[in-house]
Amino acid sequence: MALTTPDQSPATAIPKADSPSSRRVLVIDVGGTNVKLLATGQTTERKFPSGLTLTPQQMVDTTLQTTADWDYDVVSIGYPGPVVQNRPFLEPANLAPGWVGFDFAAAFKRPVQVVNDAAMQALGSYEGGKMLFLGLGTGLGTTFVVDGIVEPMELGHLPYRKRTFEDYVGARGLKRLGPKKWRKCVDDVVSRLIAAVEPDYVVLGGGNVKKLKKLPEKARAGNNANAFVGGFRLWEKDCKAATAPTPTAT
């Protein structure tokens, strides 16, 4: 699997539309604030708001409208929650219900792969060895990648102090604690998780990583655009993402 290096732009890993060996992929990164979109051959992402009222059907309908002039053969979806057998396993905390059991392949009329959103960004950030990916966004996305195999984890929901990891280093924690205390919590949480899983390196992604003045030890800043890279990689023949079972076409 081709990997980007730290000084490469994620856009360089996007398959070209005229590549005879690649399928045209639409990547959908579903977040608690926005849904971001990019397809093979495109260089500029598009997005629309998400939030507590967004249902999966609304997501599909708005995506189809927003990308009406794009051509694609298959779809990758990064979902903000656990995914089992190519479908959401639990309803998302920051979106409307209805995602569990929803048939995305039927809705898009194309083969679809659904993975945890942190796993998708982790796959796009991976550079070999053992990598721990932590997404500092609306919540706390956590993924461990070993020898190219992606294993999503829900470490953000583990108990921490009086709440959970996510309650302290996610967006709610940033708002409640303020930037200074939040940064200290991020340092503490990262050090605890490093001690637990012993990665070779840590990638910090998500929209709030830019609010850190100094990165924790062993950590480097990721790029949210790597979620798109991961979405494209899901369809590579030698991708070993444990979260990406063979999709079912309608």
Contacts in CASP RR format, 6 or more apart in sequence:
PFRMAT RR
TARGET T0000
AUTHOR 0000-0000-0000
METHOD contacts of the structure
MODEL  1
MALTTPDQSPATAIPKADSPSSRRVLVIDVGGTNVKLLATGQTTERKFPS
GLTLTPQQMVDTTLQTTADWDYDVVSIGYPGPVVQNRPFLEPANLAPGWV
GFDFAAAFKRPVQVVNDAAMQALGSYEGGKMLFLGLGTGLGTTFVVDGIV
EPMELGHLPYRKRTFEDYVGARGLKRLGPKKWRKCVDDVVSRLIAAVEPD
YVVLGGGNVKKLKKLPEKARAGNNANAFVGGFRLWEKDCKAATAPTPTAT
1 148 0 8 1.000
1 233 0 8 1.000
1 236 0 8 1.000
1 238 0 8 1.000
1 239 0 8 1.000
1 240 0 8 1.000
2 13 0 8 1.000
2 236 0 8 1.000
3 126 0 8 1.000
3 127 0 8 1.000
3 128 0 8 1.000
4 10 0 8 1.000
4 12 0 8 1.000
4 13 0 8 1.000
4 124 0 8 1.000
4 127 0 8 1.000
4 226 0 8 1.000
4 229 0 8 1.000
5 127 0 8 1.000
6 127 0 8 1.000
6 220 0 8 1.000
9 225 0 8 1.000
10 124 0 8 1.000
10 223 0 8 1.000
10 225 0 8 1.000
10 226 0 8 1.000
10 228 0 8 1.000
10 229 0 8 1.000
11 43 0 8 1.000
11 225 0 8 1.000
13 124 0 8 1.000
13 229 0 8 1.000
13 232 0 8 1.000
13 233 0 8 1.000
14 38 0 8 1.000
14 40 0 8 1.000
14 41 0 8 1.000
14 42 0 8 1.000
14 43 0 8 1.000
14 228 0 8 1.000
14 229 0 8 1.000
14 232 0 8 1.000
15 22 0 8 1.000
15 24 0 8 1.000
15 25 0 8 1.000
15 40 0 8 1.000
15 41 0 8 1.000
15 232 0 8 1.000
16 22 0 8 1.000
16 40 0 8 1.000
16 41 0 8 1.000
17 24 0 8 1.000
17 40 0 8 1.000
17 41 0 8 1.000
17 71 0 8 1.000
22 40 0 8 1.000
22 235 0 8 1.000
23 40 0 8 1.000
23 73 0 8 1.000
23 74 0 8 1.000
23 235 0 8 1.000
24 39 0 8 1.000
24 40 0 8 1.000
24 41 0 8 1.000
24 71 0 8 1.000
24 72 0 8 1.000
24 73 0 8 1.000
24 74 0 8 1.000
25 39 0 8 1.000
25 40 0 8 1.000
25 72 0 8 1.000
25 73 0 8 1.000
25 74 0 8 1.000
25 75 0 8 1.000
25 76 0 8 1.000
25 231 0 8 1.000
25 232 0 8 1.000
25 234 0 8 1.000
25 235 0 8 1.000
26 37 0 8 1.000
26 38 0 8 1.000
26 39 0 8 1.000
26 40 0 8 1.000
26 63 0 8 1.000
26 67 0 8 1.000
26 70 0 8 1.000
26 72 0 8 1.000
26 74 0 8 1.000
26 75 0 8 1.000
26 76 0 8 1.000
27 37 0 8 1.000
27 38 0 8 1.000
27 39 0 8 1.000
27 75 0 8 1.000
27 76 0 8 1.000
27 78 0 8 1.000
27 120 0 8 1.000
27 227 0 8 1.000
27 228 0 8 1.000
27 230 0 8 1.000
27 231 0 8 1.000
27 232 0 8 1.000
28 35 0 8 1.000
28 36 0 8 1.000
28 37 0 8 1.000
28 59 0 8 1.000
28 63 0 8 1.000
28 75 0 8 1.000
28 76 0 8 1.000
28 77 0 8 1.000
28 78 0 8 1.000
29 35 0 8 1.000
29 36 0 8 1.000
29 37 0 8 1.000
29 78 0 8 1.000
29 117 0 8 1.000
29 120 0 8 1.000
29 121 0 8 1.000
29 224 0 8 1.000
29 227 0 8 1.000
29 228 0 8 1.000
30 50 0 8 1.000
30 59 0 8 1.000
30 77 0 8 1.000
30 78 0 8 1.000
30 79 0 8 1.000
30 80 0 8 1.000
30 92 0 8 1.000
30 95 0 8 1.000
30 117 0 8 1.000
31 50 0 8 1.000
31 80 0 8 1.000
31 94 0 8 1.000
31 95 0 8 1.000
31 117 0 8 1.000
31 138 0 8 1.000
32 50 0 8 1.000
32 51 0 8 1.000
32 80 0 8 1.000
32 92 0 8 1.000
32 94 0 8 1.000
32 95 0 8 1.000
32 138 0 8 1.000
33 49 0 8 1.000
33 50 0 8 1.000
33 51 0 8 1.000
33 138 0 8 1.000
34 47 0 8 1.000
34 48 0 8 1.000
34 49 0 8 1.000
34 50 0 8 1.000
35 47 0 8 1.000
35 48 0 8 1.000
35 49 0 8 1.000
35 50 0 8 1.000
35 54 0 8 1.000
35 59 0 8 1.000
35 62 0 8 1.000
35 63 0 8 1.000
36 45 0 8 1.000
36 46 0 8 1.000
36 47 0 8 1.000
36 224 0 8 1.000
36 227 0 8 1.000
36 228 0 8 1.000
37 45 0 8 1.000
37 46 0 8 1.000
37 47 0 8 1.000
37 63 0 8 1.000
37 66 0 8 1.000
37 67 0 8 1.000
38 44 0 8 1.000
38 45 0 8 1.000
38 46 0 8 1.000
38 228 0 8 1.000
39 67 0 8 1.000
39 70 0 8 1.000
39 71 0 8 1.000
39 72 0 8 1.000
40 72 0 8 1.000
40 232 0 8 1.000
42 70 0 8 1.000
45 225 0 8 1.000
45 228 0 8 1.000
46 66 0 8 1.000
46 67 0 8 1.000
48 62 0 8 1.000
48 66 0 8 1.000
50 59 0 8 1.000
50 94 0 8 1.000
50 95 0 8 1.000
51 94 0 8 1.000
51 95 0 8 1.000
51 96 0 8 1.000
52 94 0 8 1.000
52 95 0 8 1.000
52 96 0 8 1.000
53 96 0 8 1.000
54 95 0 8 1.000
54 96 0 8 1.000
55 95 0 8 1.000
55 96 0 8 1.000
55 97 0 8 1.000
55 98 0 8 1.000
55 99 0 8 1.000
56 98 0 8 1.000
56 99 0 8 1.000
56 102 0 8 1.000
56 104 0 8 1.000
56 107 0 8 1.000
57 102 0 8 1.000
57 107 0 8 1.000
58 96 0 8 1.000
60 104 0 8 1.000
60 107 0 8 1.000
60 108 0 8 1.000
64 108 0 8 1.000
72 110 0 8 1.000
73 110 0 8 1.000
73 111 0 8 1.000
74 110 0 8 1.000
74 111 0 8 1.000
74 112 0 8 1.000
74 113 0 8 1.000
74 235 0 8 1.000
74 247 0 8 1.000
75 104 0 8 1.000
75 108 0 8 1.000
75 110 0 8 1.000
75 111 0 8 1.000
75 112 0 8 1.000
75 113 0 8 1.000
76 112 0 8 1.000
76 113 0 8 1.000
76 115 0 8 1.000
76 120 0 8 1.000
76 230 0 8 1.000
76 231 0 8 1.000
76 232 0 8 1.000
76 234 0 8 1.000
76 235 0 8 1.000
77 104 0 8 1.000
77 112 0 8 1.000
77 113 0 8 1.000
77 114 0 8 1.000
77 115 0 8 1.000
78 114 0 8 1.000
78 115 0 8 1.000
78 116 0 8 1.000
78 117 0 8 1.000
78 119 0 8 1.000
78 120 0 8 1.000
78 227 0 8 1.000
78 231 0 8 1.000
79 88 0 8 1.000
79 92 0 8 1.000
79 99 0 8 1.000
79 114 0 8 1.000
79 115 0 8 1.000
79 116 0 8 1.000
79 117 0 8 1.000
80 92 0 8 1.000
80 93 0 8 1.000
80 94 0 8 1.000
80 95 0 8 1.000
80 116 0 8 1.000
80 117 0 8 1.000
80 138 0 8 1.000
81 88 0 8 1.000
81 89 0 8 1.000
81 90 0 8 1.000
81 92 0 8 1.000
81 116 0 8 1.000
81 117 0 8 1.000
81 154 0 8 1.000
82 88 0 8 1.000
82 89 0 8 1.000
82 90 0 8 1.000
82 116 0 8 1.000
82 152 0 8 1.000
82 154 0 8 1.000
83 89 0 8 1.000
83 114 0 8 1.000
83 115 0 8 1.000
83 116 0 8 1.000
83 119 0 8 1.000
83 152 0 8 1.000
83 243 0 8 1.000
85 245 0 8 1.000
86 112 0 8 1.000
86 113 0 8 1.000
86 114 0 8 1.000
86 244 0 8 1.000
86 245 0 8 1.000
86 247 0 8 1.000
86 248 0 8 1.000
87 100 0 8 1.000
87 101 0 8 1.000
87 102 0 8 1.000
87 104 0 8 1.000
87 114 0 8 1.000
88 99 0 8 1.000
88 100 0 8 1.000
88 101 0 8 1.000
88 102 0 8 1.000
88 114 0 8 1.000
89 100 0 8 1.000
90 100 0 8 1.000
91 97 0 8 1.000
91 98 0 8 1.000
91 99 0 8 1.000
91 100 0 8 1.000
92 99 0 8 1.000
93 139 0 8 1.000
94 138 0 8 1.000
94 139 0 8 1.000
104 112 0 8 1.000
104 114 0 8 1.000
105 111 0 8 1.000
105 112 0 8 1.000
105 247 0 8 1.000
105 248 0 8 1.000
105 249 0 8 1.000
105 250 0 8 1.000
106 250 0 8 1.000
109 250 0 8 1.000
110 249 0 8 1.000
110 250 0 8 1.000
111 247 0 8 1.000
111 248 0 8 1.000
111 249 0 8 1.000
112 247 0 8 1.000
113 231 0 8 1.000
113 234 0 8 1.000
113 235 0 8 1.000
113 244 0 8 1.000
113 245 0 8 1.000
113 247 0 8 1.000
115 123 0 8 1.000
115 150 0 8 1.000
115 152 0 8 1.000
115 231 0 8 1.000
115 234 0 8 1.000
115 241 0 8 1.000
115 243 0 8 1.000
115 244 0 8 1.000
116 141 0 8 1.000
116 143 0 8 1.000
116 152 0 8 1.000
116 243 0 8 1.000
117 141 0 8 1.000
117 227 0 8 1.000
118 133 0 8 1.000
118 134 0 8 1.000
118 135 0 8 1.000
118 141 0 8 1.000
118 142 0 8 1.000
118 143 0 8 1.000
118 152 0 8 1.000
119 133 0 8 1.000
119 143 0 8 1.000
119 150 0 8 1.000
119 151 0 8 1.000
119 152 0 8 1.000
119 241 0 8 1.000
119 243 0 8 1.000
120 227 0 8 1.000
120 230 0 8 1.000
120 231 0 8 1.000
120 234 0 8 1.000
121 133 0 8 1.000
121 135 0 8 1.000
121 143 0 8 1.000
121 205 0 8 1.000
121 206 0 8 1.000
121 224 0 8 1.000
121 226 0 8 1.000
121 227 0 8 1.000
121 230 0 8 1.000
122 131 0 8 1.000
122 133 0 8 1.000
122 143 0 8 1.000
122 145 0 8 1.000
122 150 0 8 1.000
122 152 0 8 1.000
122 203 0 8 1.000
123 145 0 8 1.000
123 150 0 8 1.000
123 229 0 8 1.000
123 230 0 8 1.000
123 231 0 8 1.000
123 233 0 8 1.000
123 234 0 8 1.000
123 239 0 8 1.000
123 241 0 8 1.000
124 226 0 8 1.000
124 227 0 8 1.000
124 229 0 8 1.000
124 230 0 8 1.000
124 231 0 8 1.000
124 233 0 8 1.000
125 131 0 8 1.000
125 133 0 8 1.000
125 203 0 8 1.000
125 205 0 8 1.000
125 222 0 8 1.000
125 223 0 8 1.000
125 226 0 8 1.000
125 229 0 8 1.000
126 145 0 8 1.000
126 148 0 8 1.000
126 150 0 8 1.000
128 145 0 8 1.000
128 147 0 8 1.000
128 148 0 8 1.000
128 200 0 8 1.000
129 145 0 8 1.000
129 146 0 8 1.000
129 147 0 8 1.000
129 148 0 8 1.000
129 200 0 8 1.000
130 144 0 8 1.000
130 145 0 8 1.000
130 146 0 8 1.000
130 147 0 8 1.000
130 197 0 8 1.000
130 198 0 8 1.000
130 199 0 8 1.000
130 200 0 8 1.000
130 201 0 8 1.000
131 144 0 8 1.000
131 145 0 8 1.000
131 146 0 8 1.000
131 199 0 8 1.000
131 200 0 8 1.000
131 201 0 8 1.000
131 202 0 8 1.000
131 203 0 8 1.000
132 142 0 8 1.000
132 143 0 8 1.000
132 144 0 8 1.000
132 193 0 8 1.000
132 194 0 8 1.000
132 197 0 8 1.000
132 199 0 8 1.000
132 201 0 8 1.000
132 202 0 8 1.000
132 203 0 8 1.000
133 141 0 8 1.000
133 142 0 8 1.000
133 143 0 8 1.000
133 144 0 8 1.000
133 145 0 8 1.000
133 202 0 8 1.000
133 203 0 8 1.000
133 205 0 8 1.000
134 140 0 8 1.000
134 141 0 8 1.000
134 142 0 8 1.000
134 189 0 8 1.000
134 190 0 8 1.000
134 193 0 8 1.000
134 202 0 8 1.000
134 203 0 8 1.000
134 204 0 8 1.000
134 205 0 8 1.000
135 141 0 8 1.000
135 142 0 8 1.000
135 204 0 8 1.000
135 205 0 8 1.000
135 206 0 8 1.000
135 209 0 8 1.000
136 169 0 8 1.000
136 170 0 8 1.000
136 186 0 8 1.000
136 204 0 8 1.000
136 205 0 8 1.000
136 206 0 8 1.000
136 207 0 8 1.000
136 208 0 8 1.000
136 209 0 8 1.000
136 212 0 8 1.000
137 170 0 8 1.000
137 171 0 8 1.000
137 205 0 8 1.000
137 206 0 8 1.000
137 207 0 8 1.000
137 208 0 8 1.000
138 170 0 8 1.000
138 171 0 8 1.000
139 156 0 8 1.000
139 166 0 8 1.000
139 169 0 8 1.000
139 170 0 8 1.000
139 171 0 8 1.000
139 172 0 8 1.000
140 155 0 8 1.000
140 156 0 8 1.000
140 165 0 8 1.000
140 166 0 8 1.000
140 169 0 8 1.000
140 170 0 8 1.000
140 189 0 8 1.000
141 155 0 8 1.000
141 156 0 8 1.000
141 166 0 8 1.000
142 152 0 8 1.000
142 153 0 8 1.000
142 154 0 8 1.000
142 155 0 8 1.000
142 156 0 8 1.000
142 193 0 8 1.000
143 150 0 8 1.000
143 151 0 8 1.000
143 152 0 8 1.000
143 153 0 8 1.000
144 150 0 8 1.000
144 151 0 8 1.000
144 153 0 8 1.000
144 197 0 8 1.000
144 199 0 8 1.000
145 151 0 8 1.000
147 240 0 8 1.000
148 240 0 8 1.000
148 241 0 8 1.000
149 240 0 8 1.000
149 241 0 8 1.000
149 242 0 8 1.000
150 240 0 8 1.000
150 241 0 8 1.000
150 242 0 8 1.000
150 243 0 8 1.000
150 244 0 8 1.000
151 242 0 8 1.000
151 243 0 8 1.000
152 243 0 8 1.000
155 165 0 8 1.000
155 193 0 8 1.000
156 164 0 8 1.000
156 165 0 8 1.000
156 166 0 8 1.000
157 164 0 8 1.000
157 165 0 8 1.000
157 166 0 8 1.000
158 164 0 8 1.000
158 165 0 8 1.000
160 167 0 8 1.000
160 168 0 8 1.000
160 189 0 8 1.000
161 168 0 8 1.000
165 189 0 8 1.000
166 172 0 8 1.000
167 173 0 8 1.000
168 177 0 8 1.000
168 182 0 8 1.000
168 185 0 8 1.000
168 189 0 8 1.000
169 182 0 8 1.000
169 185 0 8 1.000
169 186 0 8 1.000
169 189 0 8 1.000
170 208 0 8 1.000
171 208 0 8 1.000
173 182 0 8 1.000
173 185 0 8 1.000
174 182 0 8 1.000
174 208 0 8 1.000
174 211 0 8 1.000
177 185 0 8 1.000
179 211 0 8 1.000
182 211 0 8 1.000
183 211 0 8 1.000
183 212 0 8 1.000
183 213 0 8 1.000
183 214 0 8 1.000
186 212 0 8 1.000
186 216 0 8 1.000
187 216 0 8 1.000
190 202 0 8 1.000
190 204 0 8 1.000
190 216 0 8 1.000
190 219 0 8 1.000
191 216 0 8 1.000
191 217 0 8 1.000
193 202 0 8 1.000
194 202 0 8 1.000
194 217 0 8 1.000
194 218 0 8 1.000
199 218 0 8 1.000
201 218 0 8 1.000
201 219 0 8 1.000
201 220 0 8 1.000
202 216 0 8 1.000
202 218 0 8 1.000
202 219 0 8 1.000
202 220 0 8 1.000
203 219 0 8 1.000
203 220 0 8 1.000
203 221 0 8 1.000
203 222 0 8 1.000
204 212 0 8 1.000
204 215 0 8 1.000
204 216 0 8 1.000
204 219 0 8 1.000
204 220 0 8 1.000
204 221 0 8 1.000
204 222 0 8 1.000
205 221 0 8 1.000
205 222 0 8 1.000
205 223 0 8 1.000
205 224 0 8 1.000
205 226 0 8 1.000
206 222 0 8 1.000
206 224 0 8 1.000
207 224 0 8 1.000
209 221 0 8 1.000
209 222 0 8 1.000
210 221 0 8 1.000
212 221 0 8 1.000
215 221 0 8 1.000
233 239 0 8 1.000
233 241 0 8 1.000
234 241 0 8 1.000
234 244 0 8 1.000
END
